[in-house]
Amino acid sequence: MNGLTIMENVRRYRTIASLCRQTAAFRPLHSGSLLAQAREWEHRAVAELEAYYEAFCYAASGNAQAHSASCAA
């Protein structure tokens, strides 16, 4: 996937997480479940960004040793 697709996915995931949090505020009986869903969507967004960053760093470095050194900073 390209960078624009990744960022669009992250935007969507975070939008869904935000909607879950907003809904939790108006539905106190379901707030536990909704907040758990929000955390899951935020986790997906972060995982997508991390995977993209790792792939980008690895491709830019050309090898695994340079990868860990250049991306660790």
PyMOL Python script that loads the backbone (N, CA, C, O; Angstrom):
from pymol import cmd

cmd.read_pdbstr("""\
ATOM      1  N   MET A   1       0.834  -1.192   0.000  1.00  0.00           N
ATOM      2  CA  MET A   1       0.000   0.000   0.000  1.00  0.00           C
ATOM      3  C   MET A   1       0.871   1.246   0.000  1.00  0.00           C
ATOM      4  O   MET A   1       1.982   1.251   0.531  1.00  0.00           O
ATOM      5  N   ASN A   2       0.354   2.273  -0.593  1.00  0.00           N
ATOM      6  CA  ASN A   2       1.117   3.519  -0.601  1.00  0.00           C
ATOM      7  C   ASN A   2       0.770   4.373   0.617  1.00  0.00           C
ATOM      8  O   ASN A   2      -0.164   4.072   1.360  1.00  0.00           O
ATOM      9  N   GLY A   3       1.526   5.418   0.800  1.00  0.00           N
ATOM     10  CA  GLY A   3       1.375   6.267   1.976  1.00  0.00           C
ATOM     11  C   GLY A   3       0.005   6.920   2.093  1.00  0.00           C
ATOM     12  O   GLY A   3      -0.526   7.053   3.196  1.00  0.00           O
ATOM     13  N   LEU A   4      -0.574   7.330   0.964  1.00  0.00           N
ATOM     14  CA  LEU A   4      -1.889   7.971   1.015  1.00  0.00           C
ATOM     15  C   LEU A   4      -2.968   6.993   1.470  1.00  0.00           C
ATOM     16  O   LEU A   4      -3.874   7.364   2.217  1.00  0.00           O
ATOM     17  N   THR A   5      -2.871   5.762   1.023  1.00  0.00           N
ATOM     18  CA  THR A   5      -3.835   4.743   1.435  1.00  0.00           C
ATOM     19  C   THR A   5      -3.719   4.465   2.927  1.00  0.00           C
ATOM     20  O   THR A   5      -4.723   4.328   3.625  1.00  0.00           O
ATOM     21  N   ILE A   6      -2.485   4.383   3.406  1.00  0.00           N
ATOM     22  CA  ILE A   6      -2.249   4.154   4.832  1.00  0.00           C
ATOM     23  C   ILE A   6      -2.853   5.294   5.654  1.00  0.00           C
ATOM     24  O   ILE A   6      -3.549   5.051   6.639  1.00  0.00           O
ATOM     25  N   MET A   7      -2.589   6.515   5.253  1.00  0.00           N
ATOM     26  CA  MET A   7      -3.097   7.662   6.007  1.00  0.00           C
ATOM     27  C   MET A   7      -4.624   7.726   5.966  1.00  0.00           C
ATOM     28  O   MET A   7      -5.253   8.118   6.949  1.00  0.00           O
ATOM     29  N   GLU A   8      -5.215   7.346   4.849  1.00  0.00           N
ATOM     30  CA  GLU A   8      -6.681   7.308   4.758  1.00  0.00           C
ATOM     31  C   GLU A   8      -7.236   6.252   5.711  1.00  0.00           C
ATOM     32  O   GLU A   8      -8.235   6.495   6.388  1.00  0.00           O
ATOM     33  N   ASN A   9      -6.603   5.091   5.768  1.00  0.00           N
ATOM     34  CA  ASN A   9      -7.034   4.048   6.703  1.00  0.00           C
ATOM     35  C   ASN A   9      -6.922   4.533   8.144  1.00  0.00           C
ATOM     36  O   ASN A   9      -7.834   4.325   8.945  1.00  0.00           O
ATOM     37  N   VAL A  10      -5.814   5.173   8.469  1.00  0.00           N
ATOM     38  CA  VAL A  10      -5.605   5.683   9.824  1.00  0.00           C
ATOM     39  C   VAL A  10      -6.679   6.720  10.163  1.00  0.00           C
ATOM     40  O   VAL A  10      -7.218   6.721  11.270  1.00  0.00           O
ATOM     41  N   ARG A  11      -6.981   7.584   9.226  1.00  0.00           N
ATOM     42  CA  ARG A  11      -8.030   8.584   9.448  1.00  0.00           C
ATOM     43  C   ARG A  11      -9.369   7.910   9.717  1.00  0.00           C
ATOM     44  O   ARG A  11     -10.102   8.307  10.623  1.00  0.00           O
ATOM     45  N   ARG A  12      -9.681   6.894   8.930  1.00  0.00           N
ATOM     46  CA  ARG A  12     -10.948   6.177   9.120  1.00  0.00           C
ATOM     47  C   ARG A  12     -10.995   5.479  10.473  1.00  0.00           C
ATOM     48  O   ARG A  12     -12.003   5.552  11.176  1.00  0.00           O
ATOM     49  N   TYR A  13      -9.917   4.807  10.837  1.00  0.00           N
ATOM     50  CA  TYR A  13      -9.873   4.099  12.113  1.00  0.00           C
ATOM     51  C   TYR A  13     -10.063   5.073  13.271  1.00  0.00           C
ATOM     52  O   TYR A  13     -10.795   4.784  14.218  1.00  0.00           O
ATOM     53  N   ARG A  14      -9.415   6.205  13.194  1.00  0.00           N
ATOM     54  CA  ARG A  14      -9.523   7.181  14.282  1.00  0.00           C
ATOM     55  C   ARG A  14     -10.904   7.841  14.312  1.00  0.00           C
ATOM     56  O   ARG A  14     -11.394   8.209  15.380  1.00  0.00           O
ATOM     57  N   THR A  15     -11.520   7.987  13.159  1.00  0.00           N
ATOM     58  CA  THR A  15     -12.883   8.519  13.107  1.00  0.00           C
ATOM     59  C   THR A  15     -13.849   7.555  13.777  1.00  0.00           C
ATOM     60  O   THR A  15     -14.722   7.970  14.539  1.00  0.00           O
ATOM     61  N   ILE A  16     -13.693   6.269  13.492  1.00  0.00           N
ATOM     62  CA  ILE A  16     -14.554   5.258  14.120  1.00  0.00           C
ATOM     63  C   ILE A  16     -14.337   5.254  15.628  1.00  0.00           C
ATOM     64  O   ILE A  16     -15.298   5.165  16.391  1.00  0.00           O
ATOM     65  N   ALA A  17     -13.081   5.351  16.064  1.00  0.00           N
ATOM     66  CA  ALA A  17     -12.778   5.391  17.493  1.00  0.00           C
ATOM     67  C   ALA A  17     -13.442   6.602  18.146  1.00  0.00           C
ATOM     68  O   ALA A  17     -13.988   6.501  19.245  1.00  0.00           O
ATOM     69  N   SER A  18     -13.393   7.731  17.475  1.00  0.00           N
ATOM     70  CA  SER A  18     -14.014   8.939  18.001  1.00  0.00           C
ATOM     71  C   SER A  18     -15.532   8.766  18.120  1.00  0.00           C
ATOM     72  O   SER A  18     -16.127   9.184  19.113  1.00  0.00           O
ATOM     73  N   LEU A  19     -16.149   8.160  17.126  1.00  0.00           N
ATOM     74  CA  LEU A  19     -17.590   7.919  17.176  1.00  0.00           C
ATOM     75  C   LEU A  19     -17.956   6.976  18.321  1.00  0.00           C
ATOM     76  O   LEU A  19     -18.982   7.155  18.977  1.00  0.00           O
ATOM     77  N   CYS A  20     -17.123   5.986  18.554  1.00  0.00           N
ATOM     78  CA  CYS A  20     -17.361   5.079  19.683  1.00  0.00           C
ATOM     79  C   CYS A  20     -17.316   5.836  21.004  1.00  0.00           C
ATOM     80  O   CYS A  20     -18.162   5.629  21.874  1.00  0.00           O
ATOM     81  N   ARG A  21     -16.322   6.717  21.154  1.00  0.00           N
ATOM     82  CA  ARG A  21     -16.212   7.496  22.395  1.00  0.00           C
ATOM     83  C   ARG A  21     -17.400   8.448  22.559  1.00  0.00           C
ATOM     84  O   ARG A  21     -17.927   8.606  23.660  1.00  0.00           O
ATOM     85  N   GLN A  22     -17.812   9.076  21.467  1.00  0.00           N
ATOM     86  CA  GLN A  22     -18.955   9.988  21.535  1.00  0.00           C
ATOM     87  C   GLN A  22     -20.227   9.237  21.906  1.00  0.00           C
ATOM     88  O   GLN A  22     -21.018   9.704  22.726  1.00  0.00           O
ATOM     89  N   THR A  23     -20.416   8.084  21.305  1.00  0.00           N
ATOM     90  CA  THR A  23     -21.597   7.278  21.598  1.00  0.00           C
ATOM     91  C   THR A  23     -21.577   6.815  23.056  1.00  0.00           C
ATOM     92  O   THR A  23     -22.616   6.775  23.715  1.00  0.00           O
ATOM     93  N   ALA A  24     -20.394   6.468  23.551  1.00  0.00           N
ATOM     94  CA  ALA A  24     -20.274   6.037  24.944  1.00  0.00           C
ATOM     95  C   ALA A  24     -20.735   7.141  25.908  1.00  0.00           C
ATOM     96  O   ALA A  24     -21.289   6.851  26.969  1.00  0.00           O
ATOM     97  N   ALA A  25     -20.508   8.377  25.541  1.00  0.00           N
ATOM     98  CA  ALA A  25     -20.911   9.483  26.399  1.00  0.00           C
ATOM     99  C   ALA A  25     -22.434   9.577  26.514  1.00  0.00           C
ATOM    100  O   ALA A  25     -22.953  10.037  27.530  1.00  0.00           O
ATOM    101  N   PHE A  26     -23.147   9.142  25.476  1.00  0.00           N
ATOM    102  CA  PHE A  26     -24.604   9.237  25.470  1.00  0.00           C
ATOM    103  C   PHE A  26     -25.298   7.926  25.813  1.00  0.00           C
ATOM    104  O   PHE A  26     -26.517   7.892  25.981  1.00  0.00           O
ATOM    105  N   ARG A  27     -24.524   6.841  25.919  1.00  0.00           N
ATOM    106  CA  ARG A  27     -25.097   5.539  26.267  1.00  0.00           C
ATOM    107  C   ARG A  27     -24.298   4.928  27.415  1.00  0.00           C
ATOM    108  O   ARG A  27     -23.480   4.034  27.198  1.00  0.00           O
ATOM    109  N   PRO A  28     -24.532   5.402  28.614  1.00  0.00           N
ATOM    110  CA  PRO A  28     -23.732   4.957  29.751  1.00  0.00           C
ATOM    111  C   PRO A  28     -23.798   3.456  29.998  1.00  0.00           C
ATOM    112  O   PRO A  28     -22.825   2.879  30.483  1.00  0.00           O
ATOM    113  N   LEU A  29     -24.904   2.810  29.683  1.00  0.00           N
ATOM    114  CA  LEU A  29     -25.011   1.365  29.897  1.00  0.00           C
ATOM    115  C   LEU A  29     -24.090   0.575  28.978  1.00  0.00           C
ATOM    116  O   LEU A  29     -23.684  -0.539  29.308  1.00  0.00           O
ATOM    117  N   HIS A  30     -23.765   1.145  27.835  1.00  0.00           N
ATOM    118  CA  HIS A  30     -22.907   0.460  26.864  1.00  0.00           C
ATOM    119  C   HIS A  30     -21.516   1.065  26.794  1.00  0.00           C
ATOM    120  O   HIS A  30     -20.717   0.695  25.934  1.00  0.00           O
ATOM    121  N   SER A  31     -21.225   1.990  27.691  1.00  0.00           N
ATOM    122  CA  SER A  31     -19.970   2.732  27.578  1.00  0.00           C
ATOM    123  C   SER A  31     -18.740   1.838  27.687  1.00  0.00           C
ATOM    124  O   SER A  31     -17.747   2.082  27.001  1.00  0.00           O
ATOM    125  N   GLY A  32     -18.781   0.810  28.531  1.00  0.00           N
ATOM    126  CA  GLY A  32     -17.622  -0.085  28.661  1.00  0.00           C
ATOM    127  C   GLY A  32     -17.274  -0.744  27.343  1.00  0.00           C
ATOM    128  O   GLY A  32     -16.114  -0.759  26.933  1.00  0.00           O
ATOM    129  N   SER A  33     -18.279  -1.287  26.685  1.00  0.00           N
ATOM    130  CA  SER A  33     -18.070  -1.956  25.400  1.00  0.00           C
ATOM    131  C   SER A  33     -17.627  -0.967  24.320  1.00  0.00           C
ATOM    132  O   SER A  33     -16.732  -1.255  23.524  1.00  0.00           O
ATOM    133  N   LEU A  34     -18.262   0.191  24.308  1.00  0.00           N
ATOM    134  CA  LEU A  34     -17.925   1.193  23.293  1.00  0.00           C
ATOM    135  C   LEU A  34     -16.511   1.732  23.473  1.00  0.00           C
ATOM    136  O   LEU A  34     -15.801   1.959  22.493  1.00  0.00           O
ATOM    137  N   LEU A  35     -16.104   1.936  24.716  1.00  0.00           N
ATOM    138  CA  LEU A  35     -14.743   2.420  24.954  1.00  0.00           C
ATOM    139  C   LEU A  35     -13.710   1.347  24.607  1.00  0.00           C
ATOM    140  O   LEU A  35     -12.612   1.664  24.152  1.00  0.00           O
ATOM    141  N   ALA A  36     -14.061   0.093  24.821  1.00  0.00           N
ATOM    142  CA  ALA A  36     -13.163  -0.999  24.408  1.00  0.00           C
ATOM    143  C   ALA A  36     -13.025  -1.025  22.885  1.00  0.00           C
ATOM    144  O   ALA A  36     -11.937  -1.243  22.351  1.00  0.00           O
ATOM    145  N   GLN A  37     -14.137  -0.800  22.204  1.00  0.00           N
ATOM    146  CA  GLN A  37     -14.088  -0.732  20.740  1.00  0.00           C
ATOM    147  C   GLN A  37     -13.233   0.445  20.278  1.00  0.00           C
ATOM    148  O   GLN A  37     -12.471   0.326  19.319  1.00  0.00           O
ATOM    149  N   ALA A  38     -13.363   1.570  20.956  1.00  0.00           N
ATOM    150  CA  ALA A  38     -12.565   2.749  20.599  1.00  0.00           C
ATOM    151  C   ALA A  38     -11.074   2.439  20.750  1.00  0.00           C
ATOM    152  O   ALA A  38     -10.267   2.799  19.893  1.00  0.00           O
ATOM    153  N   ARG A  39     -10.719   1.768  21.847  1.00  0.00           N
ATOM    154  CA  ARG A  39      -9.307   1.394  22.052  1.00  0.00           C
ATOM    155  C   ARG A  39      -8.823   0.460  20.939  1.00  0.00           C
ATOM    156  O   ARG A  39      -7.691   0.579  20.470  1.00  0.00           O
ATOM    157  N   GLU A  40      -9.678  -0.459  20.526  1.00  0.00           N
ATOM    158  CA  GLU A  40      -9.318  -1.396  19.447  1.00  0.00           C
ATOM    159  C   GLU A  40      -9.060  -0.647  18.136  1.00  0.00           C
ATOM    160  O   GLU A  40      -8.089  -0.932  17.435  1.00  0.00           O
ATOM    161  N   TRP A  41      -9.925   0.303  17.812  1.00  0.00           N
ATOM    162  CA  TRP A  41      -9.733   1.075  16.583  1.00  0.00           C
ATOM    163  C   TRP A  41      -8.480   1.939  16.653  1.00  0.00           C
ATOM    164  O   TRP A  41      -7.766   2.074  15.659  1.00  0.00           O
ATOM    165  N   GLU A  42      -8.207   2.523  17.816  1.00  0.00           N
ATOM    166  CA  GLU A  42      -6.974   3.301  17.970  1.00  0.00           C
ATOM    167  C   GLU A  42      -5.750   2.390  17.827  1.00  0.00           C
ATOM    168  O   GLU A  42      -4.745   2.772  17.227  1.00  0.00           O
ATOM    169  N   HIS A  43      -5.849   1.201  18.380  1.00  0.00           N
ATOM    170  CA  HIS A  43      -4.751   0.238  18.260  1.00  0.00           C
ATOM    171  C   HIS A  43      -4.508  -0.112  16.795  1.00  0.00           C
ATOM    172  O   HIS A  43      -3.360  -0.205  16.359  1.00  0.00           O
ATOM    173  N   ARG A  44      -5.578  -0.304  16.040  1.00  0.00           N
ATOM    174  CA  ARG A  44      -5.431  -0.587  14.606  1.00  0.00           C
ATOM    175  C   ARG A  44      -4.738   0.557  13.875  1.00  0.00           C
ATOM    176  O   ARG A  44      -3.882   0.330  13.020  1.00  0.00           O
ATOM    177  N   ALA A  45      -5.109   1.775  14.213  1.00  0.00           N
ATOM    178  CA  ALA A  45      -4.497   2.940  13.576  1.00  0.00           C
ATOM    179  C   ALA A  45      -3.001   2.993  13.862  1.00  0.00           C
ATOM    180  O   ALA A  45      -2.198   3.216  12.956  1.00  0.00           O
ATOM    181  N   VAL A  46      -2.630   2.789  15.117  1.00  0.00           N
ATOM    182  CA  VAL A  46      -1.217   2.823  15.494  1.00  0.00           C
ATOM    183  C   VAL A  46      -0.456   1.680  14.825  1.00  0.00           C
ATOM    184  O   VAL A  46       0.656   1.873  14.335  1.00  0.00           O
ATOM    185  N   ALA A  47      -1.058   0.493  14.804  1.00  0.00           N
ATOM    186  CA  ALA A  47      -0.404  -0.660  14.177  1.00  0.00           C
ATOM    187  C   ALA A  47      -0.169  -0.421  12.685  1.00  0.00           C
ATOM    188  O   ALA A  47       0.871  -0.798  12.146  1.00  0.00           O
ATOM    189  N   GLU A  48      -1.127   0.197  12.033  1.00  0.00           N
ATOM    190  CA  GLU A  48      -0.988   0.500  10.609  1.00  0.00           C
ATOM    191  C   GLU A  48       0.156   1.485  10.370  1.00  0.00           C
ATOM    192  O   GLU A  48       0.956   1.308   9.451  1.00  0.00           O
ATOM    193  N   LEU A  49       0.224   2.511  11.197  1.00  0.00           N
ATOM    194  CA  LEU A  49       1.313   3.483  11.076  1.00  0.00           C
ATOM    195  C   LEU A  49       2.669   2.846  11.368  1.00  0.00           C
ATOM    196  O   LEU A  49       3.644   3.108  10.662  1.00  0.00           O
ATOM    197  N   GLU A  50       2.734   2.016  12.398  1.00  0.00           N
ATOM    198  CA  GLU A  50       3.996   1.357  12.744  1.00  0.00           C
ATOM    199  C   GLU A  50       4.461   0.434  11.628  1.00  0.00           C
ATOM    200  O   GLU A  50       5.645   0.415  11.290  1.00  0.00           O
ATOM    201  N   ALA A  51       3.541  -0.327  11.055  1.00  0.00           N
ATOM    202  CA  ALA A  51       3.902  -1.242   9.968  1.00  0.00           C
ATOM    203  C   ALA A  51       4.410  -0.467   8.755  1.00  0.00           C
ATOM    204  O   ALA A  51       5.380  -0.868   8.113  1.00  0.00           O
ATOM    205  N   TYR A  52       3.746   0.642   8.450  1.00  0.00           N
ATOM    206  CA  TYR A  52       4.183   1.456   7.322  1.00  0.00           C
ATOM    207  C   TYR A  52       5.560   2.051   7.579  1.00  0.00           C
ATOM    208  O   TYR A  52       6.427   2.042   6.706  1.00  0.00           O
ATOM    209  N   TYR A  53       5.750   2.569   8.790  1.00  0.00           N
ATOM    210  CA  TYR A  53       7.029   3.171   9.137  1.00  0.00           C
ATOM    211  C   TYR A  53       8.156   2.135   9.081  1.00  0.00           C
ATOM    212  O   TYR A  53       9.233   2.412   8.554  1.00  0.00           O
ATOM    213  N   GLU A  54       7.902   0.951   9.622  1.00  0.00           N
ATOM    214  CA  GLU A  54       8.912  -0.110   9.597  1.00  0.00           C
ATOM    215  C   GLU A  54       9.259  -0.500   8.159  1.00  0.00           C
ATOM    216  O   GLU A  54      10.434  -0.656   7.827  1.00  0.00           O
ATOM    217  N   ALA A  55       8.254  -0.657   7.311  1.00  0.00           N
ATOM    218  CA  ALA A  55       8.495  -1.027   5.908  1.00  0.00           C
ATOM    219  C   ALA A  55       9.256   0.086   5.191  1.00  0.00           C
ATOM    220  O   ALA A  55      10.172  -0.186   4.415  1.00  0.00           O
ATOM    221  N   PHE A  56       8.882   1.332   5.449  1.00  0.00           N
ATOM    222  CA  PHE A  56       9.547   2.466   4.817  1.00  0.00           C
ATOM    223  C   PHE A  56      11.005   2.528   5.252  1.00  0.00           C
ATOM    224  O   PHE A  56      11.899   2.715   4.426  1.00  0.00           O
ATOM    225  N   CYS A  57      11.238   2.373   6.532  1.00  0.00           N
ATOM    226  CA  CYS A  57      12.593   2.425   7.076  1.00  0.00           C
ATOM    227  C   CYS A  57      13.442   1.293   6.504  1.00  0.00           C
ATOM    228  O   CYS A  57      14.597   1.496   6.132  1.00  0.00           O
ATOM    229  N   TYR A  58      12.863   0.117   6.438  1.00  0.00           N
ATOM    230  CA  TYR A  58      13.591  -1.041   5.929  1.00  0.00           C
ATOM    231  C   TYR A  58      13.951  -0.837   4.454  1.00  0.00           C
ATOM    232  O   TYR A  58      15.072  -1.128   4.037  1.00  0.00           O
ATOM    233  N   ALA A  59      13.002  -0.338   3.675  1.00  0.00           N
ATOM    234  CA  ALA A  59      13.253  -0.104   2.253  1.00  0.00           C
ATOM    235  C   ALA A  59      14.290   1.000   2.055  1.00  0.00           C
ATOM    236  O   ALA A  59      15.123   0.914   1.152  1.00  0.00           O
ATOM    237  N   ALA A  60      14.244   2.024   2.885  1.00  0.00           N
ATOM    238  CA  ALA A  60      15.173   3.140   2.750  1.00  0.00           C
ATOM    239  C   ALA A  60      16.591   2.747   3.144  1.00  0.00           C
ATOM    240  O   ALA A  60      17.562   3.262   2.590  1.00  0.00           O
ATOM    241  N   SER A  61      16.705   1.831   4.107  1.00  0.00           N
ATOM    242  CA  SER A  61      18.031   1.470   4.603  1.00  0.00           C
ATOM    243  C   SER A  61      18.724   0.456   3.713  1.00  0.00           C
ATOM    244  O   SER A  61      19.950   0.468   3.596  1.00  0.00           O
ATOM    245  N   GLY A  62      17.964  -0.408   3.094  1.00  0.00           N
ATOM    246  CA  GLY A  62      18.555  -1.404   2.208  1.00  0.00           C
ATOM    247  C   GLY A  62      19.016  -2.667   2.895  1.00  0.00           C
ATOM    248  O   GLY A  62      19.231  -3.672   2.218  1.00  0.00           O
ATOM    249  N   ASN A  63      19.179  -2.668   4.213  1.00  0.00           N
ATOM    250  CA  ASN A  63      19.506  -3.910   4.920  1.00  0.00           C
ATOM    251  C   ASN A  63      19.032  -3.842   6.362  1.00  0.00           C
ATOM    252  O   ASN A  63      18.690  -2.773   6.867  1.00  0.00           O
ATOM    253  N   ALA A  64      19.018  -4.977   7.009  1.00  0.00           N
ATOM    254  CA  ALA A  64      18.443  -5.076   8.353  1.00  0.00           C
ATOM    255  C   ALA A  64      19.274  -4.345   9.406  1.00  0.00           C
ATOM    256  O   ALA A  64      18.698  -3.751  10.318  1.00  0.00           O
ATOM    257  N   GLN A  65      20.601  -4.365   9.315  1.00  0.00           N
ATOM    258  CA  GLN A  65      21.413  -3.691  10.333  1.00  0.00           C
ATOM    259  C   GLN A  65      21.234  -2.181  10.257  1.00  0.00           C
ATOM    260  O   GLN A  65      21.040  -1.524  11.280  1.00  0.00           O
ATOM    261  N   ALA A  66      21.296  -1.640   9.070  1.00  0.00           N
ATOM    262  CA  ALA A  66      21.092  -0.194   8.923  1.00  0.00           C
ATOM    263  C   ALA A  66      19.668   0.170   9.319  1.00  0.00           C
ATOM    264  O   ALA A  66      19.412   1.252   9.847  1.00  0.00           O
ATOM    265  N   HIS A  67      18.743  -0.755   9.054  1.00  0.00           N
ATOM    266  CA  HIS A  67      17.349  -0.543   9.395  1.00  0.00           C
ATOM    267  C   HIS A  67      17.186  -0.279  10.890  1.00  0.00           C
ATOM    268  O   HIS A  67      16.573   0.715  11.279  1.00  0.00           O
ATOM    269  N   SER A  68      17.718  -1.142  11.709  1.00  0.00           N
ATOM    270  CA  SER A  68      17.542  -0.969  13.138  1.00  0.00           C
ATOM    271  C   SER A  68      18.305   0.253  13.662  1.00  0.00           C
ATOM    272  O   SER A  68      17.848   0.910  14.597  1.00  0.00           O
ATOM    273  N   ALA A  69      19.432   0.552  13.084  1.00  0.00           N
ATOM    274  CA  ALA A  69      20.205   1.714  13.542  1.00  0.00           C
ATOM    275  C   ALA A  69      19.535   3.022  13.137  1.00  0.00           C
ATOM    276  O   ALA A  69      19.451   3.951  13.941  1.00  0.00           O
ATOM    277  N   SER A  70      19.059   3.101  11.897  1.00  0.00           N
ATOM    278  CA  SER A  70      18.512   4.368  11.416  1.00  0.00           C
ATOM    279  C   SER A  70      17.110   4.629  11.946  1.00  0.00           C
ATOM    280  O   SER A  70      16.731   5.787  12.124  1.00  0.00           O
ATOM    281  N   CYS A  71      16.342   3.597  12.198  1.00  0.00           N
ATOM    282  CA  CYS A  71      14.967   3.792  12.652  1.00  0.00           C
ATOM    283  C   CYS A  71      14.854   3.840  14.159  1.00  0.00           C
ATOM    284  O   CYS A  71      13.804   4.211  14.685  1.00  0.00           O
ATOM    285  N   ALA A  72      15.898   3.477  14.861  1.00  0.00           N
ATOM    286  CA  ALA A  72      15.835   3.486  16.318  1.00  0.00           C
ATOM    287  C   ALA A  72      15.954   4.904  16.864  1.00  0.00           C
ATOM    288  O   ALA A  72      15.525   5.167  17.987  1.00  0.00           O
ATOM    289  N   ALA A  73      16.512   5.795  16.111  1.00  0.00           N
ATOM    290  CA  ALA A  73      16.753   7.159  16.592  1.00  0.00           C
ATOM    291  C   ALA A  73      15.478   7.953  16.707  1.00  0.00           C
ATOM    292  O   ALA A  73      15.510   9.120  17.098  1.00  0.00           O
TER     293      ALA A  73
END
""", "prot")
cmd.dss("prot")
cmd.show_as("cartoon", "prot")
cmd.util.cbc("prot")
cmd.orient("prot")
